[in-house]
Amino acid sequence: MPKITFIGAGSTVFAKNLMGDILSFPELAESTITLYDIDPDRLHTSEIVGHKVVEALKVPATIEATTDRRRALDGADYVISMFQVAGYKPGTVIDFEVPKKYGLRQTIADTLGVGGIMRGLRTIPVFLEMCRDMEELCPDVVHLNYVNPMAILCWALNRATRIKTVGLCHSVQGTAEQLARDISVPIEEINYLCAGINHMAFYLRFERRLPDGTVEDLYPRIRQVIEEDRVPAWNRVRYEMFKRLGYFVTESSEHFSEYTPWFIKRDRPDLIEKFNIPLDEYIARCEAQIAGWEGLRAALEDRNEPLYIERSHEYGSHIIRSIETGQPCVIYGNVMNDGLIDNLPRECCVEVPCLVDKNGVQPTRIGRLPVHLAALIQTNINVQALTVEAALSGKREHIYHAAMLDPHTAAELDLEQIWNLVDDLIEAHGDWLPAYH
């Protein structure tokens, strides 16, 4: 039975969901799950939850916990990463508060923009250290990464290490489920093909097969949501982009609003209201989670409090099961663009459907994206490429270049402001960043 190591297991709720997913498969019920975190208190809670998952599912799995990273990685067959370097404080707070001094506002700040750039820069060095340990202790491991900024991190790891890394997100399947509800078609009946980059992939097909064998294109039903004024208030940005592009994008409206130059503008408060853009959304979420954590923690640690296990829509457990058993599945993974999408750079990280079986994760060739989608995606790849280059070369100049080419930042600030902002962000991070030259 495999050894499955969770890096950042102090993310207790997410760890609980993944443990429940994995151990719900009879073929994986005897797995060893090793929980690792640098925070012993959070780790202790997750260990308790892990044992409760085992008890609830009545499986013979082994749950172990350690603050020793090398011990956690030693002999691992699968590593699942779910950590956040610098945490909410100081990391996330710096990413939001320093840009605000320049009038630059964000919603999530974990994927692109100056927030995504800085999050990537402080995460890549830690990840590289972990991968060096993996190369020594578990060189054949399958590394499943849930950490953001997804494309930046997977790009850096696949370029700079020998570890097989695939990035996993729930935006493809999650958005498909949202659209299914919007058009009142059961998700079980829907087939789709999606491709692009993480958080900016597009459904190239969204359809279902009718009883007579014909295939119904469901995009007209999605257009009908606009025509009938049924667009959910929280999803106005993406429906606006669908109206302009003809294809629906995967990641949420609050995310997408900061990947482009069109929605968050200092001199256009009407846009914020019109598109219902939740500025500082990630800050609000973090504060709410912190406020409710102690109560949640008490419930999770209570041996008398039953633990309800419900399968999530995360791909991680399916990948492990398919590699272990050979029973195939299809997931959407973030992998290097090795001949997969012709009109995106070969060296970038793309999100495409992947077949998984005993041969591992095998990406599907897409060919060419519609030209306007590739052009829009390229604006985000530019930022990713320069962030990876800065992290791997140690050259400070590329941090400036990444920020200069970020669509939202460039729409709000001039060049002098951008350079000064980068300087302030680097200074505010202190030892959370390596020295750049």
Secondary structure, DSSP 4 states (H G I P E B T S, - for coil): --EEEEETTT-HHHHHHHHHHHHHSGGGTT-EEEEE-S-HHHHHHHHHHHHHHHHHHT---EEEEES-HHHHHTT-SEEEE---TTIIIIIIHHHHHHHHTTT---S--SSSHHHHHHHHHHHHHHHHHHHHHHHHH-TTPEEEE--SSHHHHHHHHHHH-SSEEEE--SHHHHHHHHHHHHHT--GGGEEEEEEEETTEEEEEEEEEE-TTS-EEE-HHHHHHHHHTT---GGGHHHHHHHHHHSS-BSS-HHHHTTTSSSS--TT-HHHHHHTT--TTHHHHHHHHHHHHHHHHHHHHH-TTS-------S-SHHHHHHHHHH---EEEEEEEE-SSSBTTS-TTSEEEEEEEEETTEEEEPP-BPPPHHHHHHHHHHHHHHHHHHHHHHH--THHHHHHHHH-HHHHHH--HHHHHHHHHHHHHHHGGGS----
